Amino acid sequence: MPQREPVAILLINEVAEEIKLVTLSFRGFFPGCRVEAVYSLEEALQWAPRAPWHFILIDDRLLAQRPHL
């Protein structure tokens, strides 16, 4: 059976504890997944093009701070 690359997830959230909980949840569903976390929209814009992410999850509270995005 061919090897599949691990699921790659980019999390964007200002709250470290929330990132930790989401990361633990994803690892329960996708063992061996790659999770990267950033804490601002600016960091997200830098990180997003760096990899072929399977999921990009952003806290909607960050989007509310920047309605023009």
PQR file of N, CA, C, O and H, with PARSE charges and radii, in Angstrom:
ATOM      1  N   MET A   1       0.844  -1.172   0.000 -0.4000 1.5000
ATOM      2  CA  MET A   1       0.000   0.000   0.000 -0.0000 2.0000
ATOM      3  C   MET A   1       0.894   1.241   0.000  0.5500 1.7000
ATOM      4  O   MET A   1       1.846   1.302   0.777 -0.5500 1.4000
ATOM      5  N   PRO A   2       0.608   2.242  -0.861 -0.5600 1.5000
ATOM      6  CA  PRO A   2       1.466   3.428  -0.895  0.2800 2.0000
ATOM      7  C   PRO A   2       1.333   4.261   0.370  0.5500 1.7000
ATOM      8  O   PRO A   2       0.261   4.346   0.968 -0.5500 1.4000
ATOM      9  N   GLN A   3       2.433   4.869   0.762 -0.4000 1.5000
ATOM     10  CA  GLN A   3       2.438   5.753   1.929 -0.0000 2.0000
ATOM     11  C   GLN A   3       1.755   7.061   1.573  0.5500 1.7000
ATOM     12  O   GLN A   3       1.997   7.631   0.509 -0.5500 1.4000
ATOM     13  H   GLN A   3       3.305   4.800   0.276  0.4000 1.0000
ATOM     14  N   ARG A   4       0.907   7.530   2.464 -0.4000 1.5000
ATOM     15  CA  ARG A   4       0.272   8.827   2.276 -0.0000 2.0000
ATOM     16  C   ARG A   4       1.000   9.840   3.137  0.5500 1.7000
ATOM     17  O   ARG A   4       1.431   9.532   4.248 -0.5500 1.4000
ATOM     18  H   ARG A   4       0.710   7.067   3.328  0.4000 1.0000
ATOM     19  N   GLU A   5       1.131  11.038   2.621 -0.4000 1.5000
ATOM     20  CA  GLU A   5       1.764  12.069   3.435 -0.0000 2.0000
ATOM     21  C   GLU A   5       0.842  12.447   4.581  0.5500 1.7000
ATOM     22  O   GLU A   5      -0.378  12.369   4.442 -0.5500 1.4000
ATOM     23  H   GLU A   5       0.781  11.287   1.718  0.4000 1.0000
ATOM     24  N   PRO A   6       1.410  12.856   5.717 -0.5600 1.5000
ATOM     25  CA  PRO A   6       0.560  13.212   6.860  0.2800 2.0000
ATOM     26  C   PRO A   6      -0.294  14.438   6.555  0.5500 1.7000
ATOM     27  O   PRO A   6       0.086  15.302   5.764 -0.5500 1.4000
ATOM     28  N   VAL A   7      -1.432  14.490   7.189 -0.4000 1.5000
ATOM     29  CA  VAL A   7      -2.319  15.647   7.055 -0.0000 2.0000
ATOM     30  C   VAL A   7      -1.590  16.863   7.628  0.5500 1.7000
ATOM     31  O   VAL A   7      -1.016  16.804   8.715 -0.5500 1.4000
ATOM     32  H   VAL A   7      -1.740  13.789   7.832  0.4000 1.0000
ATOM     33  N   ALA A   8      -1.624  17.960   6.880 -0.4000 1.5000
ATOM     34  CA  ALA A   8      -0.961  19.203   7.302 -0.0000 2.0000
ATOM     35  C   ALA A   8      -2.029  20.246   7.641  0.5500 1.7000
ATOM     36  O   ALA A   8      -2.922  20.526   6.842 -0.5500 1.4000
ATOM     37  H   ALA A   8      -2.091  18.008   5.996  0.4000 1.0000
ATOM     38  N   ILE A   9      -1.914  20.809   8.839 -0.4000 1.5000
ATOM     39  CA  ILE A   9      -2.922  21.732   9.346 -0.0000 2.0000
ATOM     40  C   ILE A   9      -2.245  23.007   9.836  0.5500 1.7000
ATOM     41  O   ILE A   9      -1.265  22.954  10.580 -0.5500 1.4000
ATOM     42  H   ILE A   9      -1.188  20.581   9.488  0.4000 1.0000
ATOM     43  N   LEU A  10      -2.774  24.148   9.415 -0.4000 1.5000
ATOM     44  CA  LEU A  10      -2.307  25.449   9.911 -0.0000 2.0000
ATOM     45  C   LEU A  10      -3.409  26.026  10.783  0.5500 1.7000
ATOM     46  O   LEU A  10      -4.535  26.228  10.329 -0.5500 1.4000
ATOM     47  H   LEU A  10      -3.570  24.191   8.811  0.4000 1.0000
ATOM     48  N   LEU A  11      -3.072  26.292  12.049 -0.4000 1.5000
ATOM     49  CA  LEU A  11      -4.017  26.880  13.001 -0.0000 2.0000
ATOM     50  C   LEU A  11      -3.643  28.333  13.246  0.5500 1.7000
ATOM     51  O   LEU A  11      -2.478  28.659  13.474 -0.5500 1.4000
ATOM     52  H   LEU A  11      -2.158  26.128  12.418  0.4000 1.0000
ATOM     53  N   ILE A  12      -4.648  29.200  13.195 -0.4000 1.5000
ATOM     54  CA  ILE A  12      -4.421  30.622  13.462 -0.0000 2.0000
ATOM     55  C   ILE A  12      -5.338  31.024  14.615  0.5500 1.7000
ATOM     56  O   ILE A  12      -6.563  31.015  14.488 -0.5500 1.4000
ATOM     57  H   ILE A  12      -5.594  28.936  13.010  0.4000 1.0000
ATOM     58  N   ASN A  13      -4.723  31.374  15.730 -0.4000 1.5000
ATOM     59  CA  ASN A  13      -5.485  31.722  16.924 -0.0000 2.0000
ATOM     60  C   ASN A  13      -4.543  32.448  17.889  0.5500 1.7000
ATOM     61  O   ASN A  13      -3.371  32.090  18.005 -0.5500 1.4000
ATOM     62  H   ASN A  13      -3.728  31.381  15.832  0.4000 1.0000
ATOM     63  N   GLU A  14      -5.049  33.448  18.567 -0.4000 1.5000
ATOM     64  CA  GLU A  14      -4.246  34.189  19.541 -0.0000 2.0000
ATOM     65  C   GLU A  14      -4.109  33.461  20.878  0.5500 1.7000
ATOM     66  O   GLU A  14      -3.226  33.789  21.671 -0.5500 1.4000
ATOM     67  H   GLU A  14      -6.001  33.739  18.473  0.4000 1.0000
ATOM     68  N   VAL A  15      -4.964  32.488  21.132 -0.4000 1.5000
ATOM     69  CA  VAL A  15      -5.036  31.846  22.443 -0.0000 2.0000
ATOM     70  C   VAL A  15      -4.314  30.492  22.395  0.5500 1.7000
ATOM     71  O   VAL A  15      -4.786  29.546  21.764 -0.5500 1.4000
ATOM     72  H   VAL A  15      -5.682  32.222  20.488  0.4000 1.0000
ATOM     73  N   ALA A  16      -3.176  30.420  23.066 -0.4000 1.5000
ATOM     74  CA  ALA A  16      -2.354  29.206  23.046 -0.0000 2.0000
ATOM     75  C   ALA A  16      -3.105  27.995  23.565  0.5500 1.7000
ATOM     76  O   ALA A  16      -2.953  26.907  23.010 -0.5500 1.4000
ATOM     77  H   ALA A  16      -2.793  31.188  23.579  0.4000 1.0000
ATOM     78  N   GLU A  17      -3.899  28.138  24.596 -0.4000 1.5000
ATOM     79  CA  GLU A  17      -4.642  27.008  25.160 -0.0000 2.0000
ATOM     80  C   GLU A  17      -5.631  26.438  24.140  0.5500 1.7000
ATOM     81  O   GLU A  17      -5.812  25.223  24.071 -0.5500 1.4000
ATOM     82  H   GLU A  17      -4.022  29.022  25.047  0.4000 1.0000
ATOM     83  N   GLU A  18      -6.266  27.297  23.356 -0.4000 1.5000
ATOM     84  CA  GLU A  18      -7.189  26.823  22.322 -0.0000 2.0000
ATOM     85  C   GLU A  18      -6.433  26.071  21.231  0.5500 1.7000
ATOM     86  O   GLU A  18      -6.918  25.058  20.727 -0.5500 1.4000
ATOM     87  H   GLU A  18      -6.119  28.284  23.412  0.4000 1.0000
ATOM     88  N   ILE A  19      -5.260  26.556  20.867 -0.4000 1.5000
ATOM     89  CA  ILE A  19      -4.436  25.856  19.881 -0.0000 2.0000
ATOM     90  C   ILE A  19      -4.077  24.472  20.399  0.5500 1.7000
ATOM     91  O   ILE A  19      -4.130  23.493  19.654 -0.5500 1.4000
ATOM     92  H   ILE A  19      -4.866  27.379  21.277  0.4000 1.0000
ATOM     93  N   LYS A  20      -3.716  24.389  21.659 -0.4000 1.5000
ATOM     94  CA  LYS A  20      -3.361  23.101  22.257 -0.0000 2.0000
ATOM     95  C   LYS A  20      -4.534  22.124  22.182  0.5500 1.7000
ATOM     96  O   LYS A  20      -4.349  20.970  21.796 -0.5500 1.4000
ATOM     97  H   LYS A  20      -3.673  25.185  22.264  0.4000 1.0000
ATOM     98  N   LEU A  21      -5.733  22.568  22.545 -0.4000 1.5000
ATOM     99  CA  LEU A  21      -6.904  21.694  22.530 -0.0000 2.0000
ATOM    100  C   LEU A  21      -7.257  21.232  21.117  0.5500 1.7000
ATOM    101  O   LEU A  21      -7.580  20.063  20.903 -0.5500 1.4000
ATOM    102  H   LEU A  21      -5.884  23.505  22.859  0.4000 1.0000
ATOM    103  N   VAL A  22      -7.195  22.138  20.170 -0.4000 1.5000
ATOM    104  CA  VAL A  22      -7.495  21.782  18.781 -0.0000 2.0000
ATOM    105  C   VAL A  22      -6.447  20.815  18.243  0.5500 1.7000
ATOM    106  O   VAL A  22      -6.782  19.858  17.544 -0.5500 1.4000
ATOM    107  H   VAL A  22      -6.932  23.087  20.343  0.4000 1.0000
ATOM    108  N   THR A  23      -5.183  21.063  18.567 -0.4000 1.5000
ATOM    109  CA  THR A  23      -4.107  20.170  18.128 -0.0000 2.0000
ATOM    110  C   THR A  23      -4.318  18.762  18.678  0.5500 1.7000
ATOM    111  O   THR A  23      -4.184  17.787  17.939 -0.5500 1.4000
ATOM    112  H   THR A  23      -4.911  21.840  19.134  0.4000 1.0000
ATOM    113  N   LEU A  24      -4.640  18.646  19.944 -0.4000 1.5000
ATOM    114  CA  LEU A  24      -4.898  17.333  20.533 -0.0000 2.0000
ATOM    115  C   LEU A  24      -6.083  16.640  19.856  0.5500 1.7000
ATOM    116  O   LEU A  24      -6.049  15.431  19.626 -0.5500 1.4000
ATOM    117  H   LEU A  24      -4.748  19.439  20.544  0.4000 1.0000
ATOM    118  N   SER A  25      -7.108  17.393  19.544 -0.4000 1.5000
ATOM    119  CA  SER A  25      -8.273  16.817  18.862 -0.0000 2.0000
ATOM    120  C   SER A  25      -7.907  16.303  17.476  0.5500 1.7000
ATOM    121  O   SER A  25      -8.273  15.187  17.106 -0.5500 1.4000
ATOM    122  H   SER A  25      -7.135  18.375  19.731  0.4000 1.0000
ATOM    123  N   PHE A  26      -7.187  17.114  16.715 -0.4000 1.5000
ATOM    124  CA  PHE A  26      -6.781  16.677  15.376 -0.0000 2.0000
ATOM    125  C   PHE A  26      -5.887  15.449  15.434  0.5500 1.7000
ATOM    126  O   PHE A  26      -6.016  14.550  14.603 -0.5500 1.4000
ATOM    127  H   PHE A  26      -6.890  18.020  17.015  0.4000 1.0000
ATOM    128  N   ARG A  27      -5.000  15.402  16.384 -0.4000 1.5000
ATOM    129  CA  ARG A  27      -4.104  14.243  16.491 -0.0000 2.0000
ATOM    130  C   ARG A  27      -4.878  12.980  16.859  0.5500 1.7000
ATOM    131  O   ARG A  27      -4.427  11.874  16.559 -0.5500 1.4000
ATOM    132  H   ARG A  27      -4.895  16.133  17.059  0.4000 1.0000
ATOM    133  N   GLY A  28      -6.020  13.126  17.497 -0.4000 1.5000
ATOM    134  CA  GLY A  28      -6.874  11.976  17.763 -0.0000 2.0000
ATOM    135  C   GLY A  28      -7.497  11.421  16.487  0.5500 1.7000
ATOM    136  O   GLY A  28      -7.662  10.209  16.352 -0.5500 1.4000
ATOM    137  H   GLY A  28      -6.386  14.024  17.741  0.4000 1.0000
ATOM    138  N   PHE A  29      -7.843  12.301  15.553 -0.4000 1.5000
ATOM    139  CA  PHE A  29      -8.444  11.880  14.292 -0.0000 2.0000
ATOM    140  C   PHE A  29      -7.402  11.535  13.230  0.5500 1.7000
ATOM    141  O   PHE A  29      -7.603  10.622  12.430 -0.5500 1.4000
ATOM    142  H   PHE A  29      -7.709  13.286  15.663  0.4000 1.0000
ATOM    143  N   PHE A  30      -6.304  12.260  13.225 -0.4000 1.5000
ATOM    144  CA  PHE A  30      -5.257  12.087  12.217 -0.0000 2.0000
ATOM    145  C   PHE A  30      -3.920  11.834  12.910  0.5500 1.7000
ATOM    146  O   PHE A  30      -3.105  12.751  13.008 -0.5500 1.4000
ATOM    147  H   PHE A  30      -6.140  13.003  13.875  0.4000 1.0000
ATOM    148  N   PRO A  31      -3.677  10.628  13.389 -0.5600 1.5000
ATOM    149  CA  PRO A  31      -2.400  10.343  14.055  0.2800 2.0000
ATOM    150  C   PRO A  31      -1.227  10.680  13.130  0.5500 1.7000
ATOM    151  O   PRO A  31      -1.246  10.354  11.943 -0.5500 1.4000
ATOM    152  N   GLY A  32      -0.232  11.322  13.676 -0.4000 1.5000
ATOM    153  CA  GLY A  32       0.943  11.693  12.889 -0.0000 2.0000
ATOM    154  C   GLY A  32       0.765  12.941  12.051  0.5500 1.7000
ATOM    155  O   GLY A  32       1.620  13.264  11.226 -0.5500 1.4000
ATOM    156  H   GLY A  32      -0.217  11.587  14.640  0.4000 1.0000
ATOM    157  N   CYS A  33      -0.347  13.655  12.254 -0.4000 1.5000
ATOM    158  CA  CYS A  33      -0.562  14.862  11.449 -0.0000 2.0000
ATOM    159  C   CYS A  33       0.468  15.936  11.803  0.5500 1.7000
ATOM    160  O   CYS A  33       1.036  15.941  12.895 -0.5500 1.4000
ATOM    161  H   CYS A  33      -1.042  13.393  12.924  0.4000 1.0000
ATOM    162  N   ARG A  34       0.688  16.828  10.868 -0.4000 1.5000
ATOM    163  CA  ARG A  34       1.582  17.967  11.076 -0.0000 2.0000
ATOM    164  C   ARG A  34       0.718  19.182  11.400  0.5500 1.7000
ATOM    165  O   ARG A  34      -0.127  19.576  10.596 -0.5500 1.4000
ATOM    166  H   ARG A  34       0.227  16.825   9.981  0.4000 1.0000
ATOM    167  N   VAL A  35       0.921  19.763  12.550 -0.4000 1.5000
ATOM    168  CA  VAL A  35       0.159  20.945  12.960 -0.0000 2.0000
ATOM    169  C   VAL A  35       1.128  22.086  13.193  0.5500 1.7000
ATOM    170  O   VAL A  35       2.063  21.966  13.985 -0.5500 1.4000
ATOM    171  H   VAL A  35       1.608  19.443  13.203  0.4000 1.0000
ATOM    172  N   GLU A  36       0.904  23.191  12.504 -0.4000 1.5000
ATOM    173  CA  GLU A  36       1.663  24.420  12.728 -0.0000 2.0000
ATOM    174  C   GLU A  36       0.691  25.451  13.282  0.5500 1.7000
ATOM    175  O   GLU A  36      -0.465  25.507  12.861 -0.5500 1.4000
ATOM    176  H   GLU A  36       0.144  23.288  11.861  0.4000 1.0000
ATOM    177  N   ALA A  37       1.148  26.258  14.213 -0.4000 1.5000
ATOM    178  CA  ALA A  37       0.291  27.269  14.826 -0.0000 2.0000
ATOM    179  C   ALA A  37       0.926  28.644  14.701  0.5500 1.7000
ATOM    180  O   ALA A  37       2.130  28.812  14.896 -0.5500 1.4000
ATOM    181  H   ALA A  37       2.086  26.213  14.555  0.4000 1.0000
ATOM    182  N   VAL A  38       0.094  29.618  14.374 -0.4000 1.5000
ATOM    183  CA  VAL A  38       0.518  31.017  14.364 -0.0000 2.0000
ATOM    184  C   VAL A  38      -0.516  31.802  15.159  0.5500 1.7000
ATOM    185  O   VAL A  38      -1.641  31.346  15.365 -0.5500 1.4000
ATOM    186  H   VAL A  38      -0.884  29.481  14.216  0.4000 1.0000
ATOM    187  N   TYR A  39      -0.120  32.976  15.598 -0.4000 1.5000
ATOM    188  CA  TYR A  39      -0.931  33.708  16.574 -0.0000 2.0000
ATOM    189  C   TYR A  39      -1.493  35.034  16.062  0.5500 1.7000
ATOM    190  O   TYR A  39      -2.067  35.799  16.836 -0.5500 1.4000
ATOM    191  H   TYR A  39       0.794  33.347  15.431  0.4000 1.0000
ATOM    192  N   SER A  40      -1.333  35.314  14.765 -0.4000 1.5000
ATOM    193  CA  SER A  40      -1.869  36.565  14.221 -0.0000 2.0000
ATOM    194  C   SER A  40      -2.170  36.402  12.738  0.5500 1.7000
ATOM    195  O   SER A  40      -1.691  35.470  12.092 -0.5500 1.4000
ATOM    196  H   SER A  40      -0.866  34.692  14.136  0.4000 1.0000
ATOM    197  N   LEU A  41      -2.970  37.321  12.207 -0.4000 1.5000
ATOM    198  CA  LEU A  41      -3.254  37.299  10.775 -0.0000 2.0000
ATOM    199  C   LEU A  41      -1.999  37.544   9.949  0.5500 1.7000
ATOM    200  O   LEU A  41      -1.824  36.961   8.879 -0.5500 1.4000
ATOM    201  H   LEU A  41      -3.360  38.079  12.731  0.4000 1.0000
ATOM    202  N   GLU A  42      -1.132  38.408  10.454 -0.4000 1.5000
ATOM    203  CA  GLU A  42       0.107  38.697   9.726 -0.0000 2.0000
ATOM    204  C   GLU A  42       0.961  37.439   9.581  0.5500 1.7000
ATOM    205  O   GLU A  42       1.495  37.163   8.507 -0.5500 1.4000
ATOM    206  H   GLU A  42      -1.274  38.881  11.323  0.4000 1.0000
ATOM    207  N   GLU A  43       1.087  36.677  10.678 -0.4000 1.5000
ATOM    208  CA  GLU A  43       1.823  35.415  10.615 -0.0000 2.0000
ATOM    209  C   GLU A  43       1.131  34.434   9.676  0.5500 1.7000
ATOM    210  O   GLU A  43       1.796  33.713   8.932 -0.5500 1.4000
ATOM    211  H   GLU A  43       0.653  36.902  11.551  0.4000 1.0000
ATOM    212  N   ALA A  44      -0.180  34.403   9.707 -0.4000 1.5000
ATOM    213  CA  ALA A  44      -0.933  33.490   8.842 -0.0000 2.0000
ATOM    214  C   ALA A  44      -0.648  33.785   7.373  0.5500 1.7000
ATOM    215  O   ALA A  44      -0.474  32.865   6.574 -0.5500 1.4000
ATOM    216  H   ALA A  44      -0.720  34.989  10.311  0.4000 1.0000
ATOM    217  N   LEU A  45      -0.600  35.049   7.024 -0.4000 1.5000
ATOM    218  CA  LEU A  45      -0.317  35.419   5.636 -0.0000 2.0000
ATOM    219  C   LEU A  45       1.092  35.009   5.217  0.5500 1.7000
ATOM    220  O   LEU A  45       1.325  34.719   4.044 -0.5500 1.4000
ATOM    221  H   LEU A  45      -0.741  35.797   7.673  0.4000 1.0000
ATOM    222  N   GLN A  46       2.020  34.981   6.146 -0.4000 1.5000
ATOM    223  CA  GLN A  46       3.378  34.531   5.849 -0.0000 2.0000
ATOM    224  C   GLN A  46       3.448  33.011   5.725  0.5500 1.7000
ATOM    225  O   GLN A  46       4.138  32.492   4.848 -0.5500 1.4000
ATOM    226  H   GLN A  46       1.831  35.217   7.099  0.4000 1.0000
ATOM    227  N   TRP A  47       2.740  32.299   6.593 -0.4000 1.5000
ATOM    228  CA  TRP A  47       2.830  30.843   6.647 -0.0000 2.0000
ATOM    229  C   TRP A  47       1.978  30.143   5.591  0.5500 1.7000
ATOM    230  O   TRP A  47       2.363  29.078   5.107 -0.5500 1.4000
ATOM    231  H   TRP A  47       2.179  32.721   7.305  0.4000 1.0000
ATOM    232  N   ALA A  48       0.845  30.705   5.226 -0.4000 1.5000
ATOM    233  CA  ALA A  48      -0.091  30.019   4.329 -0.0000 2.0000
ATOM    234  C   ALA A  48       0.550  29.539   3.025  0.5500 1.7000
ATOM    235  O   ALA A  48       0.295  28.404   2.622 -0.5500 1.4000
ATOM    236  H   ALA A  48       0.532  31.570   5.619  0.4000 1.0000
ATOM    237  N   PRO A  49       1.363  30.341   2.353 -0.5600 1.5000
ATOM    238  CA  PRO A  49       1.929  29.857   1.094  0.2800 2.0000
ATOM    239  C   PRO A  49       3.123  28.906   1.248  0.5500 1.7000
ATOM    240  O   PRO A  49       3.641  28.419   0.242 -0.5500 1.4000
ATOM    241  N   ARG A  50       3.560  28.636   2.443 -0.4000 1.5000
ATOM    242  CA  ARG A  50       4.767  27.827   2.668 -0.0000 2.0000
ATOM    243  C   ARG A  50       4.569  26.330   2.474  0.5500 1.7000
ATOM    244  O   ARG A  50       5.549  25.607   2.291 -0.5500 1.4000
ATOM    245  H   ARG A  50       3.140  29.031   3.259  0.4000 1.0000
ATOM    246  N   ALA A  51       3.345  25.849   2.507 -0.4000 1.5000
ATOM    247  CA  ALA A  51       3.118  24.409   2.435 -0.0000 2.0000
ATOM    248  C   ALA A  51       1.757  24.136   1.797  0.5500 1.7000
ATOM    249  O   ALA A  51       0.887  25.007   1.777 -0.5500 1.4000
ATOM    250  H   ALA A  51       2.550  26.436   2.655  0.4000 1.0000
ATOM    251  N   PRO A  52       1.584  22.937   1.285 -0.5600 1.5000
ATOM    252  CA  PRO A  52       0.261  22.543   0.770  0.2800 2.0000
ATOM    253  C   PRO A  52      -0.624  22.040   1.916  0.5500 1.7000
ATOM    254  O   PRO A  52      -0.714  20.834   2.149 -0.5500 1.4000
ATOM    255  N   TRP A  53      -1.267  22.950   2.618 -0.4000 1.5000
ATOM    256  CA  TRP A  53      -2.081  22.618   3.787 -0.0000 2.0000
ATOM    257  C   TRP A  53      -3.320  21.862   3.381  0.5500 1.7000
ATOM    258  O   TRP A  53      -3.932  22.168   2.358 -0.5500 1.4000
ATOM    259  H   TRP A  53      -1.194  23.929   2.429  0.4000 1.0000
ATOM    260  N   HIS A  54      -3.697  20.875   4.172 -0.4000 1.5000
ATOM    261  CA  HIS A  54      -4.965  20.192   3.977 -0.0000 2.0000
ATOM    262  C   HIS A  54      -6.091  20.993   4.621  0.5500 1.7000
ATOM    263  O   HIS A  54      -7.207  21.049   4.103 -0.5500 1.4000
ATOM    264  H   HIS A  54      -3.200  20.626   5.003  0.4000 1.0000
ATOM    265  N   PHE A  55      -5.780  21.614   5.762 -0.4000 1.5000
ATOM    266  CA  PHE A  55      -6.737  22.447   6.481 -0.0000 2.0000
ATOM    267  C   PHE A  55      -6.041  23.715   6.956  0.5500 1.7000
ATOM    268  O   PHE A  55      -4.902  23.672   7.422 -0.5500 1.4000
ATOM    269  H   PHE A  55      -4.874  21.568   6.183  0.4000 1.0000
ATOM    270  N   ILE A  56      -6.729  24.835   6.835 -0.4000 1.5000
ATOM    271  CA  ILE A  56      -6.302  26.083   7.466 -0.0000 2.0000
ATOM    272  C   ILE A  56      -7.489  26.543   8.302  0.5500 1.7000
ATOM    273  O   ILE A  56      -8.564  26.828   7.774 -0.5500 1.4000
ATOM    274  H   ILE A  56      -7.654  24.870   6.457  0.4000 1.0000
ATOM    275  N   LEU A  57      -7.279  26.612   9.611 -0.4000 1.5000
ATOM    276  CA  LEU A  57      -8.348  27.001  10.524 -0.0000 2.0000
ATOM    277  C   LEU A  57      -7.980  28.315  11.199  0.5500 1.7000
ATOM    278  O   LEU A  57      -6.896  28.462  11.763 -0.5500 1.4000
ATOM    279  H   LEU A  57      -6.405  26.381  10.040  0.4000 1.0000
ATOM    280  N   ILE A  58      -8.901  29.260  11.132 -0.4000 1.5000
ATOM    281  CA  ILE A  58      -8.644  30.570  11.726 -0.0000 2.0000
ATOM    282  C   ILE A  58      -9.766  30.910  12.705  0.5500 1.7000
ATOM    283  O   ILE A  58     -10.942  30.662  12.440 -0.5500 1.4000
ATOM    284  H   ILE A  58      -9.782  29.141  10.675  0.4000 1.0000
ATOM    285  N   ASP A  59      -9.382  31.468  13.814 -0.4000 1.5000
ATOM    286  CA  ASP A  59     -10.352  31.915  14.817 -0.0000 2.0000
ATOM    287  C   ASP A  59     -11.102  33.116  14.244  0.5500 1.7000
ATOM    288  O   ASP A  59     -10.480  34.102  13.847 -0.5500 1.4000
ATOM    289  H   ASP A  59      -8.426  31.669  14.030  0.4000 1.0000
ATOM    290  N   ASP A  60     -12.399  33.045  14.199 -0.4000 1.5000
ATOM    291  CA  ASP A  60     -13.180  34.126  13.612 -0.0000 2.0000
ATOM    292  C   ASP A  60     -13.054  35.440  14.380  0.5500 1.7000
ATOM    293  O   ASP A  60     -13.364  36.500  13.836 -0.5500 1.4000
ATOM    294  H   ASP A  60     -12.904  32.244  14.521  0.4000 1.0000
ATOM    295  N   ARG A  61     -12.603  35.388  15.634 -0.4000 1.5000
ATOM    296  CA  ARG A  61     -12.383  36.640  16.375 -0.0000 2.0000
ATOM    297  C   ARG A  61     -11.254  37.450  15.744  0.5500 1.7000
ATOM    298  O   ARG A  61     -11.269  38.680  15.791 -0.5500 1.4000
ATOM    299  H   ARG A  61     -12.352  34.527  16.076  0.4000 1.0000
ATOM    300  N   LEU A  62     -10.279  36.767  15.156 -0.4000 1.5000
ATOM    301  CA  LEU A  62      -9.208  37.487  14.464 -0.0000 2.0000
ATOM    302  C   LEU A  62      -9.734  38.169  13.211  0.5500 1.7000
ATOM    303  O   LEU A  62      -9.329  39.286  12.888 -0.5500 1.4000
ATOM    304  H   LEU A  62     -10.266  35.768  15.117  0.4000 1.0000
ATOM    305  N   LEU A  63     -10.629  37.500  12.512 -0.4000 1.5000
ATOM    306  CA  LEU A  63     -11.210  38.106  11.314 -0.0000 2.0000
ATOM    307  C   LEU A  63     -12.066  39.321  11.658  0.5500 1.7000
ATOM    308  O   LEU A  63     -12.123  40.284  10.893 -0.5500 1.4000
ATOM    309  H   LEU A  63     -10.958  36.593  12.775  0.4000 1.0000
ATOM    310  N   ALA A  64     -12.724  39.274  12.798 -0.4000 1.5000
ATOM    311  CA  ALA A  64     -13.572  40.405  13.213 -0.0000 2.0000
ATOM    312  C   ALA A  64     -12.728  41.654  13.486  0.5500 1.7000
ATOM    313  O   ALA A  64     -13.230  42.774  13.388 -0.5500 1.4000
ATOM    314  H   ALA A  64     -12.678  38.491  13.419  0.4000 1.0000
ATOM    315  N   GLN A  65     -11.462  41.466  13.826 -0.4000 1.5000
ATOM    316  CA  GLN A  65     -10.576  42.601  14.068 -0.0000 2.0000
ATOM    317  C   GLN A  65     -10.175  43.299  12.770  0.5500 1.7000
ATOM    318  O   GLN A  65      -9.815  44.476  12.779 -0.5500 1.4000
ATOM    319  H   GLN A  65     -11.055  40.556  13.906  0.4000 1.0000
ATOM    320  N   ARG A  66     -10.237  42.575  11.661 -0.4000 1.5000
ATOM    321  CA  ARG A  66      -9.818  43.100  10.358 -0.0000 2.0000
ATOM    322  C   ARG A  66     -10.906  42.844   9.314  0.5500 1.7000
ATOM    323  O   ARG A  66     -10.753  41.953   8.479 -0.5500 1.4000
ATOM    324  H   ARG A  66     -10.529  41.619  11.653  0.4000 1.0000
ATOM    325  N   PRO A  67     -11.990  43.600   9.345 -0.5600 1.5000
ATOM    326  CA  PRO A  67     -13.121  43.301   8.463  0.2800 2.0000
ATOM    327  C   PRO A  67     -12.812  43.429   6.969  0.5500 1.7000
ATOM    328  O   PRO A  67     -13.576  42.921   6.148 -0.5500 1.4000
ATOM    329  N   HIS A  68     -11.734  44.082   6.602 -0.4000 1.5000
ATOM    330  CA  HIS A  68     -11.427  44.254   5.177 -0.0000 2.0000
ATOM    331  C   HIS A  68     -10.704  43.059   4.575  0.5500 1.7000
ATOM    332  O   HIS A  68     -10.420  43.075   3.377 -0.5500 1.4000
ATOM    333  H   HIS A  68     -11.114  44.494   7.269  0.4000 1.0000
ATOM    334  N   LEU A  69     -10.389  42.013   5.355 -0.4000 1.5000
ATOM    335  CA  LEU A  69      -9.713  40.821   4.808 -0.0000 2.0000
ATOM    336  C   LEU A  69     -10.696  39.840   4.251  0.5500 1.7000
ATOM    337  O   LEU A  69     -10.300  38.785   3.754 -0.5500 1.4000
ATOM    338  H   LEU A  69     -10.620  42.000   6.328  0.4000 1.0000
TER
END
